[in-house]
Amino acid sequence: MLRLKRAEAVGLGYRDVTLVLKDRGRLLVALVAAPGLDDPRIAARLARLGPERVVACAASADADAASLARAIEAALAARGLLPQEVAMIGASARDLAAAERARLALFRWAEEWVAA
């Protein structure tokens, strides 16, 4: 029951939270939304999570994967979060590459995330 509440708090499914817990030994506590996600459904869902659950990174929408990964790492450090505790929502191969470079616990495609 606690994992289900944790999953809902970060806007992910029970399976995602359990997968990260088993793989990384950590619970997910926050989400990074890739810059440039302009779907209003995504914005509404992120707003429901609240500012304590959404990590904003200072990168432009046209930044390359390495720059985006550095911006994510800086944003996590500023909030005292470990990459193993954070998932990313993105819409491009660049976003996926940045999540991998930043060693985030999980990546979900934005269209699938908003539809779930």
PyRosetta script that sets phi, psi and omega in degrees:
from pyrosetta import init, pose_from_sequence

init()
pose = pose_from_sequence("MLRLKRAEAVGLGYRDVTLVLKDRGRLLVALVAAPGLDDPRIAARLARLGPERVVACAASADADAASLARAIEAALAARGLLPQEVAMIGASARDLAAAERARLALFRWAEEWVAA")
pose.set_psi(1, -38.7)
pose.set_omega(1, 179.5)
pose.set_phi(2, -64.3)
pose.set_psi(2, -40.6)
pose.set_omega(2, 178.9)
pose.set_phi(3, -65.0)
pose.set_psi(3, -36.2)
pose.set_omega(3, 178.1)
pose.set_phi(4, -64.4)
pose.set_psi(4, -43.3)
pose.set_omega(4, 177.3)
pose.set_phi(5, -64.1)
pose.set_psi(5, -40.1)
pose.set_omega(5, 178.3)
pose.set_phi(6, -63.7)
pose.set_psi(6, -42.2)
pose.set_omega(6, 179.2)
pose.set_phi(7, -61.1)
pose.set_psi(7, -46.4)
pose.set_omega(7, 179.1)
pose.set_phi(8, -63.4)
pose.set_psi(8, -35.7)
pose.set_omega(8, -178.9)
pose.set_phi(9, -64.6)
pose.set_psi(9, -31.3)
pose.set_omega(9, 179.4)
pose.set_phi(10, -103.3)
pose.set_psi(10, 7.0)
pose.set_omega(10, 174.5)
pose.set_phi(11, 75.3)
pose.set_psi(11, 23.6)
pose.set_omega(11, 179.3)
pose.set_phi(12, -121.0)
pose.set_psi(12, 174.7)
pose.set_omega(12, 179.7)
pose.set_phi(13, -87.5)
pose.set_psi(13, 163.3)
pose.set_omega(13, 178.3)
pose.set_phi(14, -56.7)
pose.set_psi(14, -42.4)
pose.set_omega(14, -179.7)
pose.set_phi(15, -60.7)
pose.set_psi(15, -41.3)
pose.set_omega(15, 179.8)
pose.set_phi(16, -61.7)
pose.set_psi(16, -47.2)
pose.set_omega(16, -178.8)
pose.set_phi(17, -64.7)
pose.set_psi(17, -42.2)
pose.set_omega(17, 179.4)
pose.set_phi(18, -66.1)
pose.set_psi(18, -40.8)
pose.set_omega(18, 177.6)
pose.set_phi(19, -58.2)
pose.set_psi(19, -47.6)
pose.set_omega(19, -179.8)
pose.set_phi(20, -66.2)
pose.set_psi(20, -41.0)
pose.set_omega(20, 179.4)
pose.set_phi(21, -60.7)
pose.set_psi(21, -44.5)
pose.set_omega(21, -179.8)
pose.set_phi(22, -71.3)
pose.set_psi(22, -37.9)
pose.set_omega(22, -176.5)
pose.set_phi(23, -79.8)
pose.set_psi(23, -42.1)
pose.set_omega(23, -173.6)
pose.set_phi(24, -108.4)
pose.set_psi(24, -14.8)
pose.set_omega(24, -177.7)
pose.set_phi(25, 74.1)
pose.set_psi(25, 20.1)
pose.set_omega(25, -178.7)
pose.set_phi(26, -132.8)
pose.set_psi(26, 152.5)
pose.set_omega(26, 171.8)
pose.set_phi(27, -91.1)
pose.set_psi(27, 144.6)
pose.set_omega(27, 175.9)
pose.set_phi(28, -73.9)
pose.set_psi(28, 134.2)
pose.set_omega(28, -179.6)
pose.set_phi(29, -121.7)
pose.set_psi(29, -13.2)
pose.set_omega(29, -176.5)
pose.set_phi(30, -156.2)
pose.set_psi(30, 165.8)
pose.set_omega(30, 177.3)
pose.set_phi(31, -123.9)
pose.set_psi(31, 145.0)
pose.set_omega(31, 168.3)
pose.set_phi(32, -108.8)
pose.set_psi(32, 127.7)
pose.set_omega(32, 174.4)
pose.set_phi(33, -100.0)
pose.set_psi(33, 126.8)
pose.set_omega(33, -178.8)
pose.set_phi(34, -61.2)
pose.set_psi(34, 142.3)
pose.set_omega(34, 175.9)
pose.set_phi(35, -61.7)
pose.set_psi(35, 144.1)
pose.set_omega(35, 176.9)
pose.set_phi(36, 94.7)
pose.set_psi(36, -0.1)
pose.set_omega(36, 175.4)
pose.set_phi(37, -77.9)
pose.set_psi(37, 106.6)
pose.set_omega(37, -173.5)
pose.set_phi(38, -112.1)
pose.set_psi(38, 16.1)
pose.set_omega(38, 177.5)
pose.set_phi(39, -74.6)
pose.set_psi(39, 124.7)
pose.set_omega(39, -179.3)
pose.set_phi(40, -62.4)
pose.set_psi(40, -26.6)
pose.set_omega(40, 177.2)
pose.set_phi(41, -66.5)
pose.set_psi(41, -37.4)
pose.set_omega(41, 178.4)
pose.set_phi(42, -67.7)
pose.set_psi(42, -45.7)
pose.set_omega(42, 179.3)
pose.set_phi(43, -59.2)
pose.set_psi(43, -42.2)
pose.set_omega(43, -179.5)
pose.set_phi(44, -65.5)
pose.set_psi(44, -41.5)
pose.set_omega(44, -179.3)
pose.set_phi(45, -68.2)
pose.set_psi(45, -39.8)
pose.set_omega(45, 177.0)
pose.set_phi(46, -64.0)
pose.set_psi(46, -39.8)
pose.set_omega(46, 179.6)
pose.set_phi(47, -62.4)
pose.set_psi(47, -35.4)
pose.set_omega(47, 178.9)
pose.set_phi(48, -67.5)
pose.set_psi(48, -25.9)
pose.set_omega(48, 179.8)
pose.set_phi(49, -72.2)
pose.set_psi(49, -31.2)
pose.set_omega(49, -179.8)
pose.set_phi(50, 92.6)
pose.set_psi(50, 156.0)
pose.set_omega(50, -174.6)
pose.set_phi(51, -64.8)
pose.set_psi(51, -25.7)
pose.set_omega(51, -179.4)
pose.set_phi(52, -72.4)
pose.set_psi(52, -17.0)
pose.set_omega(52, -178.4)
pose.set_phi(53, -103.7)
pose.set_psi(53, -10.8)
pose.set_omega(53, -177.0)
pose.set_phi(54, -114.4)
pose.set_psi(54, 124.6)
pose.set_omega(54, 179.8)
pose.set_phi(55, -98.9)
pose.set_psi(55, 122.5)
pose.set_omega(55, 177.7)
pose.set_phi(56, -94.5)
pose.set_psi(56, 132.1)
pose.set_omega(56, 177.0)
pose.set_phi(57, -113.9)
pose.set_psi(57, 141.2)
pose.set_omega(57, -176.4)
pose.set_phi(58, -87.7)
pose.set_psi(58, 78.3)
pose.set_omega(58, 176.9)
pose.set_phi(59, -136.4)
pose.set_psi(59, 145.1)
pose.set_omega(59, 179.2)
pose.set_phi(60, -76.4)
pose.set_psi(60, 159.8)
pose.set_omega(60, -178.5)
pose.set_phi(61, -63.8)
pose.set_psi(61, -22.0)
pose.set_omega(61, -179.0)
pose.set_phi(62, -102.9)
pose.set_psi(62, 13.4)
pose.set_omega(62, 178.5)
pose.set_phi(63, -66.5)
pose.set_psi(63, 149.0)
pose.set_omega(63, 176.3)
pose.set_phi(64, -78.1)
pose.set_psi(64, 173.6)
pose.set_omega(64, -174.7)
pose.set_phi(65, -61.7)
pose.set_psi(65, -40.0)
pose.set_omega(65, -178.8)
pose.set_phi(66, -65.6)
pose.set_psi(66, -43.3)
pose.set_omega(66, 178.6)
pose.set_phi(67, -65.0)
pose.set_psi(67, -41.6)
pose.set_omega(67, 178.9)
pose.set_phi(68, -64.7)
pose.set_psi(68, -40.9)
pose.set_omega(68, 178.7)
pose.set_phi(69, -62.0)
pose.set_psi(69, -42.2)
pose.set_omega(69, 178.1)
pose.set_phi(70, -63.5)
pose.set_psi(70, -40.1)
pose.set_omega(70, 178.3)
pose.set_phi(71, -65.1)
pose.set_psi(71, -38.9)
pose.set_omega(71, 177.7)
pose.set_phi(72, -64.3)
pose.set_psi(72, -46.9)
pose.set_omega(72, 179.8)
pose.set_phi(73, -59.4)
pose.set_psi(73, -41.2)
pose.set_omega(73, 179.2)
pose.set_phi(74, -65.8)
pose.set_psi(74, -41.3)
pose.set_omega(74, 179.8)
pose.set_phi(75, -65.5)
pose.set_psi(75, -39.7)
pose.set_omega(75, 178.5)
pose.set_phi(76, -66.4)
pose.set_psi(76, -43.8)
pose.set_omega(76, 179.4)
pose.set_phi(77, -60.9)
pose.set_psi(77, -40.4)
pose.set_omega(77, -179.9)
pose.set_phi(78, -63.7)
pose.set_psi(78, -30.2)
pose.set_omega(78, -180.0)
pose.set_phi(79, -96.5)
pose.set_psi(79, -1.4)
pose.set_omega(79, 179.5)
pose.set_phi(80, 71.9)
pose.set_psi(80, 29.8)
pose.set_omega(80, -178.9)
pose.set_phi(81, -103.5)
pose.set_psi(81, 148.0)
pose.set_omega(81, 174.3)
pose.set_phi(82, -94.0)
pose.set_psi(82, 146.5)
pose.set_omega(82, 178.5)
pose.set_phi(83, -57.0)
pose.set_psi(83, -31.2)
pose.set_omega(83, -179.4)
pose.set_phi(84, -67.7)
pose.set_psi(84, -10.3)
pose.set_omega(84, -178.1)
pose.set_phi(85, -104.8)
pose.set_psi(85, 4.3)
pose.set_omega(85, -170.1)
pose.set_phi(86, -128.6)
pose.set_psi(86, 138.3)
pose.set_omega(86, 174.3)
pose.set_phi(87, -109.0)
pose.set_psi(87, 161.8)
pose.set_omega(87, 178.8)
pose.set_phi(88, -127.0)
pose.set_psi(88, 141.5)
pose.set_omega(88, 174.3)
pose.set_phi(89, -110.0)
pose.set_psi(89, 125.6)
pose.set_omega(89, -178.2)
pose.set_phi(90, -148.4)
pose.set_psi(90, 173.2)
pose.set_omega(90, -174.9)
pose.set_phi(91, -130.3)
pose.set_psi(91, 5.1)
pose.set_omega(91, -176.9)
pose.set_phi(92, -141.8)
pose.set_psi(92, 167.5)
pose.set_omega(92, 176.3)
pose.set_phi(93, -62.9)
pose.set_psi(93, -32.7)
pose.set_omega(93, 176.7)
pose.set_phi(94, -61.6)
pose.set_psi(94, -42.1)
pose.set_omega(94, 179.6)
pose.set_phi(95, -63.8)
pose.set_psi(95, -43.5)
pose.set_omega(95, 178.0)
pose.set_phi(96, -61.9)
pose.set_psi(96, -44.7)
pose.set_omega(96, 179.2)
pose.set_phi(97, -63.0)
pose.set_psi(97, -39.4)
pose.set_omega(97, 178.9)
pose.set_phi(98, -65.3)
pose.set_psi(98, -41.5)
pose.set_omega(98, 178.0)
pose.set_phi(99, -61.7)
pose.set_psi(99, -41.6)
pose.set_omega(99, 178.6)
pose.set_phi(100, -66.7)
pose.set_psi(100, -42.7)
pose.set_omega(100, 178.8)
pose.set_phi(101, -64.0)
pose.set_psi(101, -36.0)
pose.set_omega(101, -179.8)
pose.set_phi(102, -81.8)
pose.set_psi(102, -3.2)
pose.set_omega(102, 178.1)
pose.set_phi(103, 62.0)
pose.set_psi(103, 37.2)
pose.set_omega(103, 178.5)
pose.set_phi(104, -70.0)
pose.set_psi(104, 155.5)
pose.set_omega(104, -174.3)
pose.set_phi(105, -69.3)
pose.set_psi(105, -30.3)
pose.set_omega(105, -171.4)
pose.set_phi(106, -157.3)
pose.set_psi(106, 146.9)
pose.set_omega(106, 173.1)
pose.set_phi(107, -127.3)
pose.set_psi(107, 134.0)
pose.set_omega(107, 174.7)
pose.set_phi(108, -127.6)
pose.set_psi(108, 138.5)
pose.set_omega(108, 176.4)
pose.set_phi(109, -69.1)
pose.set_psi(109, 136.5)
pose.set_omega(109, -174.4)
pose.set_phi(110, -58.4)
pose.set_psi(110, -43.2)
pose.set_omega(110, -179.0)
pose.set_phi(111, -62.4)
pose.set_psi(111, -40.7)
pose.set_omega(111, 178.6)
pose.set_phi(112, -69.9)
pose.set_psi(112, -38.8)
pose.set_omega(112, -178.4)
pose.set_phi(113, -65.2)
pose.set_psi(113, -44.3)
pose.set_omega(113, -177.3)
pose.set_phi(114, -72.1)
pose.set_psi(114, -26.6)
pose.set_omega(114, 180.0)
pose.set_phi(115, -79.6)
pose.set_psi(115, -20.7)
pose.set_omega(115, -176.3)
pose.set_phi(116, -74.1)
pose.dump_pdb("model.pdb")
